[in-house]
Amino acid sequence: MVYAIKYLFLFGLVNCYSASRPVWSITSKVCLKTALEFPYKCSFTVQTAQDYFKTDRRTCQSKCSITIYRPGLAMYSGTFYSLRRITMYFRDNSTTEGKCARSSNGEESHILVNCSSWKYDEYLIRDGQYCQTHYSSCIPIGYTCFCQCPSGYIMVNGHCLIANVYVGDTCSSNLQCTGTDFSGVCKNHVCHCLLGYLEMNRTCYPAYVLVGNACSLTQQCNGTGHSGVCSYGVCRCQQGYVEINGTCYQGNVRVGNACFSNHQCNGTENSGVCSYGFCQCQPGYLQIDGNCFQGNVPMNQSCTFNHQCSDFPDSACLEGKCKCIDQYINDYVRDCTKRDVLLNQTCKHSDQCSTSPYAACLGGRCKCIDGYKARNDIFCEKGKSSYGGFCSQSDQCTHSTVCKNERCTCKPGFVFINSDCHEIVPLNRSCVHDMQCSRSLYAACSNGKCDCIAGYRAENSNDCVLGDCQEVLDQQQAGCNPVEPEQHEIADCMNFHRDR
């Protein structure tokens, strides 16, 4: 029968009261005291019971479900009933006792009080003779005492203690410390946060929060080494450290020091590269004395160290700019080239040919420019004008010319032949042109020497004279007047020959 009643209660198979038809049971949910202190136990009607249980104004920590029923029979309005038996359930405990004698006025009925939903710390069951009421509501039923703590209290070791105690307040048991989230530890009679939580301002915050995770206080951010800053609701690394993949690494690392990531290498301007475990300068910069300086500095641009000018061989940082070292000059392209190159030595540009102000790099060698001529392969002197050139004095003319009427003309004793002045030479001297032999009207350049023409003979080193007529006839087949032959030209001999 008890199992049948349990079945009806647990599955809610109950009928509400109605005056026009029978009901199978009267159900409600009330405080334990309200259920057990029903004043009409031995004489009540359905209406009386309904009204009583509906108006329960007591407050209690947990309520119990009640069911008034007649075993196997319906209940009717207008009929009086009496409770012959009360049965109570507390999880794995139950008890039953009689209430009204059979001689009482009313039909037999039973009441089931089910408190099985109560938590273990909400009630206490003990021997009825020790039923005490200190800070609790205890009801003896037969030989059993059922005790329930009032609202705001919990049952701990048979005593009702204040529940939901906040962090920092007095306590006697860990079970009391539930008023603050993530609390639950009663230590030295004071509620504290659970292990792994941080107590601040009577609130428990998660401790050991890793970098990158949510936070409310800086004190929470101790889950990652060198963290400890709660910024904008997120744990971040301490100043001077950088977050890399959830770990805080030393930041502002200078060049030359150990590193793990490029992000660490920001301690030196123009660095930022972690290579082979060490911070290095950015591409295009040189590490000098623990700093990064621009490398490959163009010529004549600002510098501090010679190494910055290394893109130019034979250059250095001079007066704060990249310049060619002594004895070298910039070739305006990429190199420093040797200066003071002598005439006829190899060169790349004319500035190298500085030994003479009138030299230039021509055909890869230092040479004198037009109008100037080399002297001893050291310097260039202004060239002298040749025949027909302008002049103001003779030393401006070539060695075979002199200045006359502001023009260079051949010197006395020289004759102009093929754009140059050639010396007029005596007989038997070397020659190139016939006109060089003009000291004598009857001389010519023959076989590289000045010699008298046919029919004439040399009288001295400068004159050619006509030979004897017979001699002429023998040579030219001509005749002449034998009288004063020296006064006759060869033409006379020739005419004489024709007259004959």
C-alpha positions as CSV (number, residue, x, y, z in Angstrom):
1,M,0.0,0.0,0.0
2,V,2.9,2.4,0.9
3,Y,4.4,1.8,-2.6
4,A,1.1,2.6,-4.2
5,I,0.9,5.9,-2.3
6,K,4.5,6.7,-3.3
7,Y,3.6,6.0,-6.9
8,L,0.6,8.3,-6.8
9,F,2.7,11.1,-5.2
10,L,5.8,10.9,-7.4
11,F,3.9,10.9,-10.6
12,G,1.4,13.5,-9.6
13,L,-1.7,11.4,-10.2
14,V,-4.0,13.5,-8.0
15,N,-7.3,15.1,-8.5
16,C,-8.2,18.6,-7.4
17,Y,-11.1,19.2,-5.1
18,S,-14.5,19.5,-6.7
19,A,-17.9,19.6,-5.0
20,S,-19.6,17.8,-7.8
21,R,-17.5,14.7,-7.9
22,P,-15.2,12.7,-5.6
23,V,-11.4,13.3,-5.4
24,W,-8.7,10.7,-5.0
25,S,-6.5,12.9,-2.8
26,I,-5.7,16.3,-1.4
27,T,-2.2,17.6,-2.3
28,S,-0.1,20.6,-1.5
29,K,3.4,21.8,-0.7
30,V,4.0,23.3,2.7
31,C,6.6,23.7,5.4
32,L,7.1,20.6,7.6
33,K,5.6,22.2,10.7
34,T,2.5,23.3,8.7
35,A,2.0,19.7,7.7
36,L,2.4,18.2,11.1
37,E,0.5,20.9,13.0
38,F,-2.7,20.4,11.0
39,P,-5.3,21.2,13.8
40,Y,-8.2,19.2,12.4
41,K,-6.4,15.9,12.2
42,C,-9.2,13.9,13.8
43,S,-12.2,15.7,12.2
44,F,-12.0,17.5,8.9
45,T,-13.6,17.8,5.5
46,V,-12.0,18.1,2.1
47,Q,-12.8,21.8,2.0
48,T,-11.2,22.3,5.5
49,A,-8.0,20.6,4.5
50,Q,-7.8,22.4,1.2
51,D,-8.2,25.8,2.8
52,Y,-5.6,25.1,5.5
53,F,-2.8,23.9,3.3
54,K,-3.4,26.6,0.7
55,T,-2.8,29.4,3.2
56,D,0.6,28.3,4.5
57,R,2.4,31.5,5.4
58,R,5.4,30.0,7.1
59,T,8.9,30.4,5.6
60,C,11.3,27.5,5.7
61,Q,14.4,26.4,4.0
62,S,12.7,23.6,2.1
63,K,9.1,22.5,1.8
64,C,7.5,19.1,1.8
65,S,4.9,17.6,-0.5
66,I,1.8,16.3,1.3
67,T,-0.9,14.0,0.2
68,I,-4.1,13.2,2.1
69,Y,-5.9,10.1,0.8
70,R,-8.1,7.1,1.5
71,P,-6.4,3.8,0.7
72,G,-8.2,2.6,-2.5
73,L,-11.2,4.9,-2.0
74,A,-12.3,8.4,-3.1
75,M,-13.0,11.3,-0.8
76,Y,-16.2,13.3,-0.9
77,S,-17.2,16.7,0.1
78,G,-19.3,17.0,3.2
79,T,-17.8,13.9,4.6
80,F,-15.7,14.1,7.8
81,Y,-12.3,12.4,7.9
82,S,-9.7,11.7,10.5
83,L,-6.0,11.0,10.1
84,R,-5.3,7.5,11.4
85,R,-1.7,7.4,10.2
86,I,1.1,9.8,9.2
87,T,4.1,8.7,7.1
88,M,7.2,10.8,6.5
89,Y,10.0,10.3,4.0
90,F,13.5,11.9,4.2
91,R,15.6,10.5,1.4
92,D,16.5,7.0,2.7
93,N,14.7,7.4,6.0
94,S,10.9,7.1,6.8
95,T,8.7,6.7,9.8
96,T,5.1,6.1,10.4
97,E,2.8,6.6,13.4
98,G,-0.8,6.6,14.3
99,K,-2.6,9.9,15.0
100,C,-6.4,9.6,15.6
101,A,-8.0,6.6,17.3
102,R,-10.6,4.6,15.4
103,S,-13.3,5.9,17.7
104,S,-12.6,9.5,16.5
105,N,-15.3,11.2,14.4
106,G,-14.6,10.7,10.7
107,E,-13.8,8.3,8.0
108,E,-10.3,6.8,8.1
109,S,-7.7,8.7,6.0
110,H,-3.9,8.9,5.8
111,I,-1.4,11.7,5.2
112,L,1.9,11.2,3.4
113,V,4.6,13.9,4.1
114,N,7.4,13.6,1.5
115,C,10.6,15.6,2.3
116,S,12.9,13.5,0.2
117,S,13.9,16.6,-1.8
118,W,15.7,18.0,1.2
119,K,19.5,18.1,1.1
120,Y,21.4,16.3,3.7
121,D,22.6,19.5,5.3
122,E,19.0,20.8,5.7
123,Y,17.7,18.4,8.3
124,L,18.7,16.0,11.1
125,I,17.2,12.8,12.2
126,R,17.9,11.7,15.7
127,D,16.4,9.8,18.7
128,G,13.2,11.5,19.7
129,Q,14.1,11.8,23.4
130,Y,16.9,14.2,22.4
131,C,14.8,16.4,20.3
132,Q,16.1,19.9,20.9
133,T,14.9,23.1,19.3
134,H,18.0,25.3,19.6
135,Y,18.2,27.3,16.3
136,S,16.2,24.6,14.6
137,S,12.6,23.4,14.1
138,C,12.5,19.9,15.5
139,I,9.4,17.8,15.5
140,P,9.1,14.5,17.3
141,I,7.2,11.8,15.4
142,G,7.0,8.6,17.4
143,Y,10.5,7.8,18.6
144,T,12.2,9.9,15.9
145,C,13.1,13.6,16.0
146,F,13.1,15.5,12.7
147,C,15.0,18.8,12.8
148,Q,15.1,21.4,10.1
149,C,17.2,24.7,10.3
150,P,15.3,27.9,9.7
151,S,15.8,29.9,6.5
152,G,19.3,31.3,6.3
153,Y,20.9,28.5,8.3
154,I,22.4,25.1,7.4
155,M,22.7,21.9,9.5
156,V,26.3,21.1,10.3
157,N,27.0,18.3,12.7
158,G,23.6,18.6,14.4
159,H,23.8,22.4,14.7
160,C,22.2,25.1,12.7
161,L,24.8,27.6,11.5
162,I,24.5,30.7,9.5
163,A,24.6,30.0,5.8
164,N,26.0,31.9,2.8
165,V,28.7,33.6,4.9
166,Y,30.8,36.1,2.9
167,V,34.6,36.1,2.6
168,G,36.1,37.8,5.6
169,D,33.2,37.0,7.9
170,T,33.2,34.7,10.9
171,C,32.5,31.0,10.4
172,S,32.8,27.6,12.0
173,S,32.6,25.3,9.0
174,N,33.6,25.4,5.3
175,L,30.0,24.7,4.5
176,Q,29.0,28.2,5.7
177,C,31.3,30.0,3.3
178,T,29.1,30.1,0.2
179,G,28.1,33.8,0.2
180,T,30.9,34.8,-2.1
181,D,31.6,33.0,-5.4
182,F,34.6,30.8,-5.4
183,S,34.9,30.9,-1.6
184,G,34.3,27.8,0.6
185,V,37.2,27.7,3.1
186,C,36.8,28.5,6.8
187,K,40.2,29.0,8.2
188,N,40.9,30.5,11.6
189,H,37.1,31.0,11.9
190,V,37.1,33.3,8.9
191,C,35.8,32.6,5.4
192,H,38.4,32.6,2.7
193,C,38.6,32.0,-1.1
194,L,39.2,28.6,-2.5
195,L,42.7,27.5,-3.5
196,G,43.6,29.2,-6.8
197,Y,41.6,32.3,-6.1
198,L,42.6,35.7,-4.9
199,E,40.7,37.6,-2.2
200,M,40.4,41.3,-2.9
201,N,37.7,43.6,-1.5
202,R,35.6,40.7,-0.1
203,T,35.5,39.1,-3.6
204,C,37.3,36.0,-4.9
205,Y,39.1,36.5,-8.2
206,P,40.8,33.7,-10.2
207,A,44.6,33.8,-9.5
208,Y,47.5,32.7,-11.7
209,V,45.7,34.1,-14.8
210,L,47.9,33.5,-17.9
211,V,48.9,36.4,-20.1
212,G,46.3,37.1,-22.7
213,N,43.3,36.0,-20.6
214,A,40.6,38.1,-18.9
215,C,41.3,39.8,-15.6
216,S,39.9,42.4,-13.3
217,L,42.9,43.1,-11.1
218,T,46.6,43.3,-11.8
219,Q,47.2,40.9,-8.8
220,Q,45.5,38.2,-10.8
221,C,48.1,38.2,-13.6
222,N,50.8,36.0,-12.0
223,G,50.2,32.8,-14.0
224,T,52.9,33.7,-16.5
225,G,56.5,34.6,-15.6
226,H,57.1,38.4,-16.0
227,S,53.4,39.1,-16.4
228,G,51.5,41.1,-13.8
229,V,49.6,43.9,-15.6
230,C,45.8,43.9,-16.1
231,S,45.2,46.3,-18.9
232,Y,41.8,46.8,-20.5
233,G,40.6,43.6,-18.9
234,V,43.4,41.4,-20.2
235,C,46.6,40.2,-18.5
236,R,49.6,41.5,-20.2
237,C,53.4,41.3,-19.7
238,Q,55.2,43.6,-17.4
239,Q,56.8,46.7,-18.8
240,G,60.0,45.8,-20.6
241,Y,58.7,42.4,-21.7
242,V,56.8,41.3,-24.8
243,E,54.2,38.6,-25.2
244,I,55.1,35.8,-27.7
245,N,52.9,32.8,-28.0
246,G,51.5,33.3,-24.5
247,T,54.9,33.7,-22.8
248,C,56.6,36.9,-21.6
249,Y,60.1,37.4,-23.0
250,Q,62.5,40.2,-22.2
251,G,61.9,43.1,-24.5
252,N,64.1,46.1,-25.5
253,V,67.0,43.7,-26.1
254,R,69.9,45.5,-27.6
255,V,71.9,44.3,-30.6
256,G,74.4,41.6,-29.8
257,N,72.3,40.2,-26.9
258,A,70.5,36.9,-26.9
259,C,66.9,36.7,-28.2
260,F,64.1,34.3,-29.2
261,S,62.0,36.4,-31.5
262,N,62.3,39.6,-33.6
263,H,59.8,41.2,-31.3
264,Q,62.4,41.3,-28.6
265,C,64.9,43.3,-30.6
266,N,63.7,46.8,-30.1
267,G,66.2,48.1,-27.6
268,T,68.4,49.6,-30.3
269,E,67.2,51.9,-33.0
270,N,67.2,50.3,-36.5
271,S,67.5,46.8,-35.0
272,G,64.6,44.4,-34.9
273,V,66.1,41.2,-36.3
274,C,66.7,38.1,-34.2
275,S,69.1,35.9,-36.2
276,Y,70.9,32.8,-34.8
277,G,69.7,33.7,-31.3
278,F,71.1,37.2,-31.2
279,C,69.6,40.6,-31.9
280,Q,71.0,42.1,-35.1
281,C,70.6,45.3,-37.1
282,Q,68.1,45.6,-39.9
283,P,69.3,44.9,-43.4
284,G,71.2,47.9,-44.7
285,Y,72.6,48.8,-41.3
286,L,75.9,48.0,-39.5
287,Q,76.4,47.1,-35.9
288,I,79.1,49.4,-34.5
289,D,79.8,49.9,-30.8
290,G,76.4,48.4,-29.8
291,N,74.4,50.6,-32.1
292,C,73.0,50.3,-35.7
293,F,74.3,52.8,-38.2
294,Q,73.3,53.0,-41.9
295,G,75.6,51.1,-44.1
296,N,76.4,51.6,-47.8
297,V,76.3,55.4,-47.3
298,P,76.5,57.2,-50.6
299,M,79.5,59.3,-51.3
300,N,79.3,62.8,-49.7
301,Q,76.5,61.7,-47.4
302,S,76.6,61.9,-43.6
303,C,78.4,59.2,-41.7
304,T,79.9,58.6,-38.3
305,F,82.3,55.6,-38.8
306,N,84.5,54.5,-41.7
307,H,82.6,51.2,-41.9
308,Q,79.6,53.0,-43.2
309,C,81.5,54.0,-46.3
310,S,82.6,50.5,-47.1
311,D,80.6,50.4,-50.3
312,F,83.3,52.6,-51.8
313,P,86.8,51.1,-51.9
314,D,89.4,53.5,-50.7
315,S,86.9,55.7,-49.0
316,A,86.5,56.8,-45.3
317,C,84.3,59.0,-43.1
318,L,86.0,62.3,-43.3
319,E,84.5,65.5,-41.7
320,G,81.2,63.6,-41.1
321,K,80.8,62.5,-44.8
322,C,81.9,59.6,-46.9
323,K,84.8,60.7,-49.0
324,C,87.7,59.2,-50.8
325,I,90.9,58.9,-48.8
326,D,94.0,60.9,-49.7
327,Q,95.4,60.4,-53.1
328,Y,92.0,59.1,-54.3
329,I,89.0,60.9,-55.8
330,N,85.4,60.0,-56.4
331,D,84.7,58.9,-60.0
332,Y,81.0,60.0,-59.7
333,V,79.8,56.4,-60.2
334,R,80.7,53.9,-57.4
335,D,84.5,54.0,-56.8
336,C,87.3,56.1,-55.4
337,T,90.0,56.1,-58.0
338,K,93.7,57.1,-57.7
339,R,94.5,60.7,-58.4
340,D,97.6,62.4,-59.7
341,V,98.0,59.9,-62.5
342,L,100.9,60.7,-64.8
343,L,100.6,61.3,-68.5
344,N,100.2,58.2,-70.6
345,Q,99.3,56.1,-67.5
346,T,95.9,54.3,-67.3
347,C,92.8,56.2,-66.0
348,K,89.0,56.0,-65.7
349,H,88.1,59.7,-65.7
350,S,89.8,63.0,-66.3
351,D,89.9,64.1,-62.7
352,Q,92.6,61.5,-62.2
353,C,94.9,63.3,-64.6
354,S,95.6,66.1,-62.1
355,T,99.3,66.4,-62.6
356,S,98.7,68.8,-65.4
357,P,95.8,71.3,-65.7
358,Y,95.5,70.6,-69.4
359,A,95.4,66.8,-69.3
360,A,92.3,64.5,-69.7
361,C,91.5,60.8,-69.7
362,L,91.4,60.0,-73.4
363,G,91.2,56.4,-74.5
364,G,91.9,55.1,-71.0
365,R,95.1,57.1,-70.6
366,C,96.0,60.6,-69.3
367,K,96.8,62.8,-72.3
368,C,97.1,66.4,-73.1
369,I,94.0,68.1,-74.5
370,D,93.9,69.7,-78.0
371,G,96.1,72.7,-78.2
372,Y,98.6,71.3,-75.6
373,K,101.5,69.0,-75.8
374,A,103.2,66.7,-73.2
375,R,106.5,67.7,-71.8
376,N,108.6,65.1,-70.2
377,D,105.4,63.0,-69.6
378,I,104.7,65.2,-66.6
379,F,102.7,68.2,-67.6
380,C,101.1,69.7,-70.7
381,E,102.1,73.0,-72.1
382,K,100.1,75.0,-74.5
383,G,100.8,73.9,-78.1
384,K,102.5,76.3,-80.6
385,S,100.7,77.4,-83.8
386,S,101.8,75.9,-87.1
387,Y,102.1,77.7,-90.5
388,G,99.3,80.1,-91.0
389,G,98.1,80.2,-87.3
390,F,97.5,83.3,-85.3
391,C,100.2,84.6,-83.1
392,S,101.5,87.7,-81.3
393,Q,105.1,86.6,-80.9
394,S,107.3,84.0,-82.4
395,D,107.5,81.7,-79.4
396,Q,103.8,80.9,-80.0
397,C,104.8,79.4,-83.3
398,T,106.3,76.0,-84.0
399,H,110.0,75.6,-84.1
400,S,110.1,76.0,-87.9
401,T,108.0,79.1,-88.0
402,V,108.1,82.7,-86.8
403,C,105.4,85.3,-86.1
404,K,105.0,87.8,-88.9
405,N,102.0,90.1,-89.3
406,E,100.2,88.1,-86.5
407,R,100.6,84.9,-88.5
408,C,103.0,82.1,-88.2
409,T,105.1,81.8,-91.4
410,C,108.2,79.8,-92.2
411,K,111.5,81.0,-90.8
412,P,114.1,82.3,-93.2
413,G,115.8,79.3,-94.8
414,F,112.6,77.2,-94.6
415,V,110.0,76.6,-97.3
416,F,106.3,75.7,-96.9
417,I,105.5,72.3,-98.3
418,N,102.4,70.2,-97.6
419,S,101.2,72.1,-94.5
420,D,104.6,72.3,-92.9
421,C,107.8,74.3,-93.1
422,H,110.8,72.3,-94.3
423,E,114.4,73.5,-94.2
424,I,116.1,74.6,-97.4
425,V,119.2,72.5,-97.5
426,P,122.5,72.7,-99.4
427,L,123.6,70.3,-102.1
428,N,124.4,66.8,-100.9
429,R,122.2,67.1,-97.8
430,S,119.2,64.9,-97.0
431,C,115.9,66.0,-98.4
432,V,112.3,64.9,-99.0
433,H,110.9,67.5,-101.4
434,D,112.6,69.2,-104.5
435,M,111.7,72.6,-103.0
436,Q,114.1,72.0,-100.1
437,C,116.9,72.2,-102.7
438,S,115.9,75.7,-103.9
439,R,119.2,77.3,-102.9
440,S,120.1,76.5,-106.5
441,L,117.7,76.9,-109.4
442,Y,119.2,73.9,-111.0
443,A,119.0,71.5,-108.1
444,A,116.5,68.8,-107.2
445,C,115.9,66.1,-104.5
446,S,117.2,62.9,-106.0
447,N,117.7,59.7,-104.1
448,G,117.0,61.6,-100.8
449,K,119.7,64.2,-101.4
450,C,119.8,67.6,-103.1
451,D,121.7,67.3,-106.4
452,C,122.2,69.3,-109.6
453,I,119.9,68.4,-112.4
454,A,121.2,67.0,-115.6
455,G,123.5,69.3,-117.6
456,Y,124.6,71.1,-114.5
457,R,127.3,70.5,-112.1
458,A,127.9,71.6,-108.5
459,E,130.2,74.5,-108.2
460,N,130.0,74.7,-104.5
461,S,127.5,73.5,-101.8
462,N,124.8,75.9,-103.0
463,D,125.2,76.4,-106.8
464,C,124.7,74.3,-109.8
465,V,126.3,75.7,-113.0
466,L,126.0,74.7,-116.7
467,G,128.6,72.3,-117.9
468,D,130.6,72.4,-121.3
469,C,128.5,72.2,-124.5
470,Q,130.1,69.1,-125.6
471,E,129.3,67.7,-122.2
472,V,125.8,69.0,-122.6
473,L,125.5,67.4,-126.0
474,D,126.7,64.2,-124.7
475,Q,124.1,64.4,-122.0
476,Q,121.2,66.1,-123.7
477,Q,122.0,65.9,-127.4
478,A,121.9,69.7,-127.5
479,G,124.1,72.5,-128.8
480,C,125.2,75.8,-127.4
481,N,127.2,78.9,-128.1
482,P,130.6,78.1,-126.8
483,V,131.1,81.7,-126.1
484,E,130.6,82.6,-122.5
485,P,128.8,79.3,-121.7
486,E,128.2,80.2,-118.1
487,Q,125.8,82.9,-119.3
488,H,123.7,80.5,-121.2
489,E,121.1,78.3,-119.8
490,I,120.4,74.8,-120.8
491,A,117.6,76.1,-122.9
492,D,120.1,77.9,-125.1
493,C,121.9,74.6,-125.6
494,M,118.7,73.0,-126.5
495,N,117.8,75.8,-129.0
496,F,121.2,75.5,-130.5
497,H,120.6,71.9,-131.1
498,R,117.3,72.6,-132.8
499,D,118.8,75.3,-135.1
500,R,121.4,72.9,-136.4
